[in-house]
Amino acid sequence: MANRVQIPTSNSALIAMIADEDSIIGFLLAGVGNVDPRRKTNYLIVDSKITVKQIEDAFKEFTTREETAIVMISQYVANMIRFLVDSYNKPVPAILEIPSKDQPYDPTHDSVLSRVKYLFSAESVASGRR
């Protein structure tokens, strides 16, 4: 129990997003957007002008900001930085891969789903030994 991570409980917990323009706009219209006093946003719109390095930097920034509770990333964008997404192992902020309008969702590439499957398969193996 000593290693439990405290989830921010203040009203300032953010959802960060790295996705295509349509997905970002949908969440902004729902009120998820934020701009801090330094003019930093909680989202990155990925289009043809954005480089993989910029996506990597945004992912690293969003996962290290204390006020971020969830990072939502389009699966096709996550595939561009798969090594970073798969190596991320902290519970907070949680990483959620979401489908985009133009790219199909492939559950075999979802890092969260693969971890859940692994836990359930390990759990079923352990329960079979009893």
Z-matrix of the N, CA and C atoms (Angstrom, degrees):
N
C 1 1.444
C 2 1.532 1 112.45
N 3 1.316 2 116.85 1 -18.30
C 4 1.457 3 119.49 2 -177.94
C 5 1.522 4 112.22 3 -68.47
N 6 1.330 5 116.96 4 -22.98
C 7 1.455 6 120.78 5 -177.83
C 8 1.513 7 114.05 6 -91.79
N 9 1.301 8 118.03 7 12.93
C 10 1.462 9 121.02 8 -178.93
C 11 1.520 10 110.10 9 -68.62
N 12 1.311 11 115.12 10 138.77
C 13 1.456 12 121.81 11 179.28
C 14 1.512 13 108.65 12 -93.40
N 15 1.312 14 116.33 13 132.29
C 16 1.453 15 120.83 14 178.08
C 17 1.517 16 109.89 15 -81.17
N 18 1.315 17 116.22 16 124.94
C 19 1.454 18 121.31 17 176.32
C 20 1.517 19 107.40 18 -85.16
N 21 1.340 20 118.08 19 132.44
C 22 1.461 21 119.86 20 179.72
C 23 1.524 22 110.49 21 -57.50
N 24 1.326 23 115.76 22 129.92
C 25 1.458 24 119.54 23 -178.89
C 26 1.526 25 112.54 24 -108.77
N 27 1.296 26 117.30 25 -0.31
C 28 1.458 27 119.21 26 179.09
C 29 1.526 28 109.82 27 -73.17
N 30 1.298 29 116.30 28 167.37
C 31 1.455 30 121.25 29 -179.71
C 32 1.518 31 112.80 30 -74.53
N 33 1.312 32 117.84 31 0.94
C 34 1.460 33 120.53 32 -175.28
C 35 1.528 34 113.51 33 -98.88
N 36 1.331 35 118.44 34 10.34
C 37 1.462 36 120.02 35 178.86
C 38 1.527 37 109.00 36 -65.65
N 39 1.323 38 116.21 37 132.53
C 40 1.461 39 121.64 38 -175.25
C 41 1.516 40 112.34 39 -109.96
N 42 1.310 41 114.48 40 155.29
C 43 1.454 42 122.41 41 167.55
C 44 1.522 43 105.56 42 -106.47
N 45 1.321 44 116.90 43 118.52
C 46 1.462 45 121.33 44 177.44
C 47 1.523 46 108.34 45 -95.93
N 48 1.335 47 116.13 46 149.99
C 49 1.458 48 120.19 47 -176.16
C 50 1.525 49 110.99 48 -135.61
N 51 1.318 50 115.21 49 138.66
C 52 1.455 51 122.67 50 171.86
C 53 1.520 52 104.86 51 -130.55
N 54 1.324 53 116.06 52 106.68
C 55 1.460 54 118.87 53 -172.98
C 56 1.520 55 110.39 54 -162.93
N 57 1.335 56 114.58 55 -177.88
C 58 1.460 57 120.48 56 176.98
C 59 1.529 58 109.67 57 -73.28
N 60 1.312 59 115.54 58 166.71
C 61 1.464 60 121.37 59 -174.23
C 62 1.525 61 113.09 60 -59.50
N 63 1.323 62 118.22 61 -43.10
C 64 1.463 63 120.68 62 -178.45
C 65 1.527 64 111.84 63 -63.22
N 66 1.320 65 117.57 64 -41.86
C 67 1.465 66 120.96 65 178.92
C 68 1.525 67 110.85 66 -65.18
N 69 1.325 68 116.37 67 -44.56
C 70 1.465 69 120.60 68 -179.97
C 71 1.521 70 110.18 69 -62.43
N 72 1.323 71 117.64 70 -45.94
C 73 1.464 72 120.93 71 -178.67
C 74 1.523 73 110.56 72 -61.03
N 75 1.323 74 117.51 73 -39.91
C 76 1.462 75 120.56 74 177.40
C 77 1.515 76 111.91 75 -59.23
N 78 1.320 77 117.23 76 -44.35
C 79 1.457 78 120.09 77 179.42
C 80 1.525 79 111.66 78 -72.42
N 81 1.327 80 117.39 79 -34.01
C 82 1.466 81 119.53 80 176.17
C 83 1.523 82 110.96 81 -64.30
N 84 1.317 83 116.63 82 -39.74
C 85 1.467 84 120.33 83 177.41
C 86 1.526 85 111.23 84 -65.73
N 87 1.324 86 117.14 85 -26.99
C 88 1.465 87 121.08 86 177.05
C 89 1.524 88 111.98 87 -80.87
N 90 1.338 89 117.62 88 -4.21
C 91 1.462 90 121.11 89 175.93
C 92 1.512 91 115.21 90 94.67
N 93 1.314 92 118.07 91 18.49
C 94 1.457 93 121.65 92 -177.33
C 95 1.532 94 112.58 93 -84.61
N 96 1.319 95 118.65 94 -17.68
C 97 1.461 96 121.80 95 -174.27
C 98 1.518 97 114.06 96 -68.90
N 99 1.329 98 114.89 97 151.75
C 100 1.460 99 121.30 98 179.03
C 101 1.526 100 109.13 99 -151.55
N 102 1.332 101 115.29 100 140.97
C 103 1.458 102 122.17 101 172.50
C 104 1.519 103 106.30 102 -128.45
N 105 1.338 104 117.02 103 121.53
C 106 1.461 105 119.46 104 -178.43
C 107 1.531 106 110.71 105 -84.94
N 108 1.323 107 118.09 106 175.03
C 109 1.476 108 120.51 107 -177.93
C 110 1.531 109 114.54 108 -59.10
N 111 1.326 110 117.56 109 -22.85
C 112 1.468 111 120.47 110 178.02
C 113 1.515 112 111.75 111 -87.48
N 114 1.337 113 117.54 112 7.84
C 115 1.474 114 125.45 113 -179.99
C 116 1.530 115 112.16 114 69.71
N 117 1.334 116 116.88 115 25.18
C 118 1.459 117 122.18 116 175.66
C 119 1.521 118 108.34 117 -89.32
N 120 1.332 119 116.64 118 133.12
C 121 1.453 120 120.84 119 179.29
C 122 1.532 121 110.30 120 -97.69
N 123 1.310 122 115.46 121 168.44
C 124 1.461 123 120.17 122 177.37
C 125 1.531 124 111.30 123 -101.92
N 126 1.322 125 116.99 124 25.00
C 127 1.458 126 120.37 125 -179.88
C 128 1.525 127 110.64 126 -149.19
N 129 1.327 128 114.13 127 157.83
C 130 1.453 129 121.73 128 174.18
C 131 1.520 130 107.06 129 -134.33
N 132 1.322 131 115.40 130 120.13
C 133 1.462 132 120.68 131 176.86
C 134 1.523 133 107.84 132 -85.54
N 135 1.330 134 115.84 133 119.52
C 136 1.461 135 121.48 134 -178.35
C 137 1.522 136 108.65 135 -95.80
N 138 1.328 137 114.53 136 119.31
C 139 1.461 138 121.19 137 175.22
C 140 1.522 139 107.89 138 -135.42
N 141 1.307 140 117.06 139 -168.27
C 142 1.466 141 120.38 140 -176.18
C 143 1.528 142 113.16 141 -67.71
N 144 1.333 143 117.91 142 -17.59
C 145 1.466 144 120.99 143 -178.59
C 146 1.531 145 112.92 144 -87.64
N 147 1.309 146 117.46 145 -13.94
C 148 1.463 147 121.72 146 -177.44
C 149 1.527 148 109.37 147 -83.26
N 150 1.316 149 116.28 148 134.06
C 151 1.463 150 121.13 149 179.14
C 152 1.532 151 110.31 150 -92.05
N 153 1.316 152 115.24 151 162.46
C 154 1.456 153 120.44 152 177.14
C 155 1.533 154 110.02 153 -62.15
N 156 1.309 155 117.21 154 -35.96
C 157 1.470 156 121.55 155 178.06
C 158 1.529 157 110.43 156 -60.93
N 159 1.323 158 117.93 157 -41.73
C 160 1.463 159 121.06 158 178.20
C 161 1.525 160 110.93 159 -64.84
N 162 1.327 161 116.77 160 -37.67
C 163 1.465 162 120.19 161 177.52
C 164 1.528 163 109.78 162 -66.43
N 165 1.319 164 117.06 163 -44.02
C 166 1.466 165 121.11 164 177.28
C 167 1.525 166 110.96 165 -59.00
N 168 1.326 167 116.84 166 -46.36
C 169 1.462 168 120.88 167 -179.98
C 170 1.523 169 111.99 168 -62.03
N 171 1.327 170 116.71 169 -41.86
C 172 1.465 171 120.24 170 178.86
C 173 1.527 172 110.37 171 -64.68
N 174 1.333 173 117.30 172 -43.01
C 175 1.459 174 120.73 173 178.55
C 176 1.522 175 110.90 174 -60.16
N 177 1.326 176 116.34 175 -46.23
C 178 1.467 177 120.34 176 179.56
C 179 1.528 178 110.80 177 -63.39
N 180 1.330 179 116.93 178 -41.44
C 181 1.466 180 120.22 179 179.47
C 182 1.524 181 111.13 180 -64.49
N 183 1.326 182 117.36 181 -47.68
C 184 1.461 183 120.72 182 -177.74
C 185 1.522 184 112.00 183 -65.20
N 186 1.323 185 118.22 184 -35.24
C 187 1.461 186 120.23 185 -178.53
C 188 1.526 187 112.60 186 -79.87
N 189 1.323 188 118.23 187 -10.75
C 190 1.461 189 119.93 188 177.86
C 191 1.533 190 113.03 189 -105.91
N 192 1.324 191 117.57 190 -10.13
C 193 1.466 192 119.89 191 177.63
C 194 1.519 193 109.54 192 -71.80
N 195 1.323 194 116.68 193 130.33
C 196 1.461 195 121.42 194 -176.68
C 197 1.519 196 113.36 195 -65.18
N 198 1.322 197 117.64 196 -31.47
C 199 1.458 198 120.23 197 -175.95
C 200 1.526 199 113.46 198 -83.42
N 201 1.330 200 118.22 199 -2.72
C 202 1.461 201 121.68 200 179.99
C 203 1.520 202 110.13 201 -86.28
N 204 1.342 203 115.90 202 126.25
C 205 1.462 204 121.52 203 178.68
C 206 1.523 205 111.58 204 -102.89
N 207 1.329 206 117.14 205 -33.25
C 208 1.463 207 122.23 206 -177.65
C 209 1.523 208 108.66 207 -139.40
N 210 1.323 209 116.72 208 138.01
C 211 1.458 210 121.95 209 171.06
C 212 1.527 211 106.65 210 -115.26
N 213 1.326 212 116.34 211 114.27
C 214 1.460 213 121.37 212 176.12
C 215 1.520 214 107.86 213 -97.93
N 216 1.328 215 115.04 214 129.63
C 217 1.455 216 120.06 215 -177.15
C 218 1.526 217 108.15 216 -135.32
N 219 1.313 218 116.21 217 133.42
C 220 1.466 219 120.01 218 176.42
C 221 1.517 220 108.63 219 -62.44
N 222 1.325 221 115.57 220 141.11
C 223 1.455 222 118.90 221 -175.04
C 224 1.528 223 112.75 222 -61.23
N 225 1.327 224 117.35 223 -37.85
C 226 1.469 225 117.87 224 -179.87
C 227 1.526 226 110.87 225 -67.38
N 228 1.324 227 117.79 226 -29.43
C 229 1.466 228 121.40 227 175.60
C 230 1.530 229 109.11 228 -73.86
N 231 1.319 230 116.74 229 -41.86
C 232 1.465 231 120.51 230 178.06
C 233 1.526 232 110.80 231 -59.90
N 234 1.325 233 116.77 232 -34.23
C 235 1.463 234 119.57 233 177.89
C 236 1.524 235 111.77 234 -64.99
N 237 1.316 236 117.57 235 -27.52
C 238 1.472 237 121.01 236 177.98
C 239 1.530 238 111.18 237 -69.37
N 240 1.330 239 116.70 238 -29.90
C 241 1.470 240 121.43 239 -179.20
C 242 1.531 241 109.39 240 -123.82
N 243 1.325 242 116.25 241 38.87
C 244 1.467 243 122.08 242 -174.19
C 245 1.521 244 111.78 243 -54.04
N 246 1.327 245 118.18 244 -38.45
C 247 1.464 246 120.88 245 -179.25
C 248 1.523 247 111.30 246 -60.83
N 249 1.324 248 118.19 247 -35.95
C 250 1.466 249 121.08 248 178.25
C 251 1.523 250 111.05 249 -73.73
N 252 1.310 251 116.76 250 -44.30
C 253 1.465 252 121.03 251 -177.92
C 254 1.522 253 110.20 252 -64.26
N 255 1.324 254 117.35 253 -44.68
C 256 1.465 255 120.43 254 -178.65
C 257 1.524 256 112.49 255 -69.88
N 258 1.323 257 117.69 256 -29.89
C 259 1.461 258 119.59 257 -179.24
C 260 1.531 259 112.67 258 -83.84
N 261 1.326 260 117.40 259 -12.29
C 262 1.463 261 120.41 260 178.35
C 263 1.523 262 108.54 261 -73.09
N 264 1.345 263 117.26 262 125.78
C 265 1.466 264 119.90 263 -174.84
C 266 1.521 265 114.42 264 -131.51
N 267 1.303 266 119.01 265 14.69
C 268 1.462 267 120.86 266 178.88
C 269 1.531 268 109.75 267 -86.85
N 270 1.331 269 116.35 268 148.05
C 271 1.470 270 117.90 269 179.20
C 272 1.521 271 113.79 270 -75.73
N 273 1.327 272 116.43 271 -27.46
C 274 1.469 273 120.63 272 -179.32
C 275 1.509 274 108.15 273 -131.46
N 276 1.313 275 118.73 274 126.78
C 277 1.452 276 126.76 275 -1.78
C 278 1.526 277 111.80 276 -75.00
N 279 1.320 278 114.41 277 147.99
C 280 1.459 279 121.07 278 177.28
C 281 1.525 280 109.14 279 -75.52
N 282 1.316 281 116.86 280 143.33
C 283 1.457 282 121.90 281 178.56
C 284 1.525 283 107.49 282 -104.68
N 285 1.324 284 116.95 283 123.72
C 286 1.454 285 122.18 284 178.17
C 287 1.516 286 109.44 285 -121.46
N 288 1.306 287 115.81 286 122.58
C 289 1.461 288 120.37 287 176.32
C 290 1.523 289 107.97 288 -89.62
N 291 1.319 290 115.21 289 128.33
C 292 1.458 291 120.59 290 -176.81
C 293 1.524 292 109.87 291 -118.71
N 294 1.331 293 117.35 292 153.25
C 295 1.467 294 119.37 293 175.74
C 296 1.520 295 110.55 294 -74.16
N 297 1.299 296 116.33 295 159.21
C 298 1.460 297 120.73 296 174.33
C 299 1.518 298 108.37 297 -115.59
N 300 1.307 299 115.32 298 168.41
C 301 1.456 300 120.78 299 -176.88
C 302 1.526 301 112.25 300 -63.73
N 303 1.309 302 117.38 301 -38.82
C 304 1.470 303 121.66 302 -172.54
C 305 1.522 304 114.72 303 -98.75
N 306 1.324 305 117.31 304 -15.23
C 307 1.465 306 120.59 305 -176.40
C 308 1.529 307 109.70 306 -114.81
N 309 1.328 308 118.88 307 130.84
C 310 1.467 309 120.02 308 178.85
C 311 1.527 310 111.28 309 -69.63
N 312 1.319 311 115.89 310 150.11
C 313 1.461 312 122.35 311 178.04
C 314 1.521 313 109.31 312 -84.87
N 315 1.319 314 116.97 313 131.74
C 316 1.452 315 121.89 314 178.92
C 317 1.526 316 108.58 315 -119.75
N 318 1.327 317 117.99 316 105.88
C 319 1.468 318 119.81 317 -176.56
C 320 1.527 319 113.87 318 -63.57
N 321 1.325 320 118.50 319 -19.14
C 322 1.463 321 119.72 320 179.58
C 323 1.529 322 112.18 321 -71.16
N 324 1.325 323 117.65 322 -19.22
C 325 1.467 324 121.10 323 178.94
C 326 1.521 325 113.34 324 -97.27
N 327 1.319 326 118.28 325 -6.09
C 328 1.460 327 122.17 326 -176.80
C 329 1.525 328 109.47 327 -75.58
N 330 1.340 329 116.92 328 116.24
C 331 1.459 330 120.89 329 -175.97
C 332 1.522 331 112.03 330 -67.29
N 333 1.320 332 118.07 331 -36.23
C 334 1.466 333 120.60 332 179.41
C 335 1.527 334 109.91 333 -66.68
N 336 1.325 335 116.56 334 -46.45
C 337 1.456 336 120.56 335 -179.79
C 338 1.529 337 111.18 336 -62.50
N 339 1.316 338 117.54 337 -39.37
C 340 1.468 339 119.75 338 179.49
C 341 1.529 340 111.02 339 -66.78
N 342 1.333 341 117.71 340 -35.33
C 343 1.473 342 120.29 341 176.65
C 344 1.520 343 111.04 342 -67.70
N 345 1.326 344 116.78 343 -40.01
C 346 1.466 345 120.68 344 178.78
C 347 1.527 346 109.79 345 -64.10
N 348 1.325 347 117.02 346 -44.79
C 349 1.464 348 120.30 347 177.98
C 350 1.521 349 110.96 348 -59.98
N 351 1.316 350 116.53 349 -40.98
C 352 1.462 351 120.66 350 178.45
C 353 1.518 352 110.70 351 -62.49
N 354 1.338 353 117.42 352 -45.32
C 355 1.463 354 120.63 353 -179.92
C 356 1.519 355 111.32 354 -62.38
N 357 1.329 356 116.93 355 -42.89
C 358 1.457 357 119.18 356 -179.95
C 359 1.523 358 111.74 357 -69.04
N 360 1.320 359 118.16 358 -35.77
C 361 1.462 360 119.47 359 178.49
C 362 1.523 361 110.13 360 -70.02
N 363 1.331 362 117.56 361 -38.71
C 364 1.466 363 120.93 362 177.50
C 365 1.520 364 109.70 363 -67.54
N 366 1.334 365 117.00 364 -36.65
C 367 1.457 366 121.33 365 179.53
C 368 1.519 367 111.01 366 -67.64
N 369 1.347 368 116.54 367 -40.90
C 370 1.452 369 120.17 368 179.95
C 371 1.533 370 111.45 369 -67.97
N 372 1.331 371 116.71 370 -34.97
C 373 1.447 372 120.95 371 176.47
C 374 1.527 373 109.38 372 -66.09
N 375 1.334 374 116.62 373 -43.71
C 376 1.463 375 121.04 374 -179.70
C 377 1.529 376 110.87 375 -65.75
N 378 1.341 377 118.26 376 -38.51
C 379 1.463 378 120.48 377 -179.02
C 380 1.527 379 110.81 378 -72.57
N 381 1.322 380 117.95 379 -25.69
C 382 1.462 381 121.83 380 177.99
C 383 1.512 382 112.40 381 -73.11
N 384 1.309 383 117.82 382 -18.70
C 385 1.466 384 122.03 383 -179.03
C 386 1.523 385 112.05 384 -81.87
N 387 1.303 386 116.49 385 -15.42
C 388 1.470 387 119.40 386 -175.74
C 389 1.486 388 112.23 387 -70.65
